């Protein structure tokens, strides 16, 4: 019952306008009962009132994931929008958002959400128009800024952390089924085959780290060749799903560069599958990985490829890199051991072209 007491206390503070204190109470309630839908809603609503829109969306999405019926019946129609969107009922989501926008024309969150709906339908002009409106209301709103950049050909060095957190916190529950069953994702299996071919006499690596571990698909393949296995991911929901597998010795929620920069650990094998499609400029992460390498450590990663030099932010909001860019970035710190062209995943009627690189610390 203590979780309910904290939730009631938070609501009292919220009515007094003391939203920071209310948020603290709701967070205490959720630390006791993580699946407490009402507290997630109250937390999201408080963040929304404070203009902390990315945090608000994450909380609202948790309400829908935990208790869809509660979300559908709630007076706050943003929950209905999220329910419609996540269940593929995009026109219903748009209809609801249009009605909300009429009553709340200065709410940047609503314009960002309807922009996402139009983008998912391929109506890119409407998506851009609504992202622009969200930014006109809230110029520092990083998520619509990233999507606006992607849809208008403006390549940034990296997406905002909030965009990646929101994307994968929302994706966590259906991540494995979507990747493997629908998109034909096989990178973890291909990666392991390549590792075993490198040196057939080598059975294990001492310390292995999975960068952007997601829900642990790669970790399951690494477990029997790793004496000690660490996973890092920026999404707390992804890491929560990964803990259920019990295949990692250590799991860390956080930004990869920040975590490695402050770490004193050294590793023998670094894996980064489907990570660099969410990072443009790779110099910083290459440098940070190199600082954490044991002698002759291997660094294995995948990229989405492009022919022209450098890297680009695509309309998919993912990044593609050229071979030339990778080789120049790796030149001072690593030597190339092997590469292999791969199909990353299905998209509409075709495959996304990619490549796996195997580098060794030099």
N, C-alpha and C positions, 0 to 999 in steps of 0.2 A: 504493500500500500504506500510505501514511502515515495515511489515514483509519482503517484497521483498527488501527493502532498506538494511535491516540487512543481508539478504542472499547475495546480491551483494557485500556488504562490506566484508563479510566473505570470499567470493571467491577471492577478491583482496588480503586480508591478506594471504590466502592459497598459492596464486601464488608467494608471497614474502617469503614463507617458515615460516611465523609466524602462526603456526598451532594452538597454544593455544589461540591466539587472534581470529583466525578464528572460532574456536569452540565456543568461547563466543558469537560471532555474530550470529552464527547459532542457538544457544540456545535462544538468545533473539528473533529471528524470530519465533521460535517454541513456545515461551511463548505467543506470540500474536496469532499465527495460528498453533495449535497443529497438524493439519492434513496436513501440508505443506510438501508434499512428497519430493520435490527437496531439501529442507533444511535438512530433515532427511537423504537423501542420502549424501549430502555434509558433514554433521556431521559424518556419518559413515565412509566416505572416509578419513576424517581428522584423526579420531581415528585409522583407519587402518594404515595410514602412520606413526603414532606415536607408533605403536605396541600395542595399547590398544584394543586388539582383541575382548574381550567380549563386550565392549561398541560398537565397530564397528558392531558386529553381531546384537545387539539389534536395532541399527538404521537401518541397512539394512532390517531387518525383518519388521520394521514399514513401510518402503517404500512399500514392497510387500503387506502388509495388507491394506494399505491405497489406493494404486493405482497399481494394478497388471499389467495393460497394460503398464504403465510407466516403471515398472520393467522389463517386457519381452522385451521391445524395447531398453533398455539402453545398452550402449556399455560395461558396467561392468557386466561380465557374472556371478559374484557372486550373483547378484540379480536373474538371471535366475535359478541358483542352488537352491536358497531359494524358489523360486516359484515352481520349480519342486518337491522339497522335501515336501513342505507343501500341495501340491495337490496330493501327493502319486505317483508321477512319478520318483521313485528312480533311475531306470536305466538311465534315461535321465540326472538326477543330477550327477550321477557317470561319465557318458561320458563327460559332460561339465567340471567337476572337473579334470578329467585326462588330458584334453587338457590344462586347466589352469595351472596345476602343471608342465607340460612340459616347459611352458614359465616362470613359477615362482617357481622354485624348492626350494626356501628358505622361502616360505610363510607358516608359521605354521598354519595359519587359514585354508588354503586349505586342509592340511592333517587332521586337526581336523574335518572339514566338511565331507570329504570323509570317515573318520572313522565312523562318525555318520550314514552315508548312509549304509555302510556295516553292522553296528550293527543292524540297523532297518530291514535288510534283513536276519538277523541271521547268517551272515558270520563272525563269531567272530574272527577267525584267521586274516582275512584281516583287521578287525576293529582294533585289537590290534597292528598289524604291522603299521598302519597309525597313531594311537595315539602315538606310540613310536617315529615315525618320527617327529610328531609335537613337542614332548618333547625334541627331540634331537636338534631341531632348537631353541625352546624357553623353557628352562627347568622350568621356573616359571609359565607356562601356566596351570592354575588350572583346567580348564574344561576337557581337555584330560587326565590329571592326575587322576581325579576322575573316569572317564570312564575306564581308564587302570586298576585302582585299582579294580573296580567292576568286570571286565572281567577276571582278573587274581587271584581273591580270596584274595586280600589284603584289609582287613577291616580297614578303617580310622575311626576316631572318629566322623567326620561330613563332609558333602560335602562343597566345597567352596561356599560362598554366591553368587558368580557370576554364578555358575552352576544353582542354584535354581532360581535366577532372570531370567536368559535366558530361562530356561525351562518354567516358568509360564508366563513370558511376552509374549512368543510365543503362549502359550496355552490358553490365556485369552478369545479370541473370540469364541472358540469352546469348552470351558471347560464344561459348563453345559450339552450341548447335548451329548458330548462324555461320560461323567460320568454316566448320568442317562439313556440315551437311548441305548448306546452301551455297557456300562460296568455294568449296573444293580446296580448302586450305591444308597444305601438306608440309609447310616449311620445317616444323620441328622434326619430322621424320627424315626429310632430306638432309637437314643439318647433322643429325646423328650419323647417317650413312657416311657423310663426308668426313666427319671426325674419325670414325673407325677406320676409314681407308688411309688416313694420313700416316698412321703407324700401327699396323695390325698387332704389334707386340705390346702396345701400351693399353692397359686395361682401365686405368682410372687416372683422374686428375685430382690433385690435393684439394685446392680451393677453387670452386667454380661459382660464378655470379651471373645471374640471369637479369639483364637490364630491361626493364619494362616487362616484368614477368606475367602481367595480366592475370588470368585465372589458372595459370600453372600448366598450360599445354606443353610448353617446352620443358618445364621442370620434370614432368613425368618421364620424358625421354632422357633427361640428364641424370636422373637419380642413380642409376646403376653404374655410371662412369664418374661420379663425383664422390670423393670422400667427405667433402663438406660443401653444402649447396646453399647459396644465399639468393634471395629474390628481392628486387626493388620495383615499386610501381607508385606512380603519383596518385592513383585512384584507391581510396580506402575501401570502396565496395569490391573492387577487383581483388585486393589482398584478402579481404574477408572470405571471398569465395575460395581463394587459393589455400587458406588455412585449413579448409575442410579436407583437402587432399592429403595433408600431412606428409608432403614429400620434401619440403625445404627444412634445412636446419635453422635458418634465420630468414625472417621476412621483415621488410622495412617499407613504410609508407613515406614517400617523399620525392623531391626532385633529384634525379640521378646525379647531376653535376654537384649539387649541394651536398648530397650524402657522401659521394666519393671524395670530394674535396676535403671533407672533415674526417675522413676515415684513416685509420692507421693500418688497415688490413691490406695485404697484398694477395693477388689471385693468380692462378695458373691458366684459367680459361674464362673469357668474357663472351657472353652470348647476347646479341641484340637483334632479335627477329621482329620485323614490323615495328621497329622503334623509330628509325630515321625518316619514315614517311610522315612523322609528326614533328620533325626538326628540319629546318632549312640549313643554317650555318652549322657545320659540324666541327669546326676547329676546337672549340672549347671542350666538347665531350671527348674528342680524340686525345687531347692533351691530358685531360683528367684521367682517362682510362690508362694512358701510358704511365702516369705517376703511381698507379696502383698495381703495376705488373710485376710479378716475379720474373726471374730470368727466363727468357724464351717463351713467355706467356703467349697464348693464342687469343686473337680477337676475331670473332666470327659474327658477321652481321648481314642483313639483307637491305636492299634498297629497291625502290621503284625507279626504273631507268628512263633516261631521256637521251636523245642523240646530241642535242646542242650542249655546249659547255655550261658549267656552273650548276645551279639548281633552280627549280621553279616551284612556286605555289600554284597548284592546279585548281580547277573548278570544283574538284571533289573535296577541297580543303586539305588535301594531302600534298606532300612535297615529293618531287622526283629529282634525282641527282644523276649527273653524267659520270661515266668512268673516269674521265679526265679530272673532274673535280675530286673524286675519291682518292685517286692516286696522288694528286698534288697535296691534298690535306694530310694524307698518311705518310708522305715521303720522309720527313725528318724523324719519325718515331717508330715506324713499322715497315716491314718488308712484306710483299705479297707472296703468299705461299700457293694460293689457288683461287680460282673464281669459277662460278657455274651459273649459267643463265637458267632462270626458273620461271614458271607461272606462279605468280603470287596468290591470286584469287580470281574468281570469276567476277565480271562486272557486265551486267546486261547480257549480251550475246557472246562476248569474248572474254579473253584472259588479260589480266594486267601483267605486263612484262616487268621482270625483276631480275636481280642477280644476288647471289650469295658471295661474299668476299671472305677469305681466310687470310688474316694477317698475323705476323709474328713480331713481337717486340724486338727492336734492333738495338 
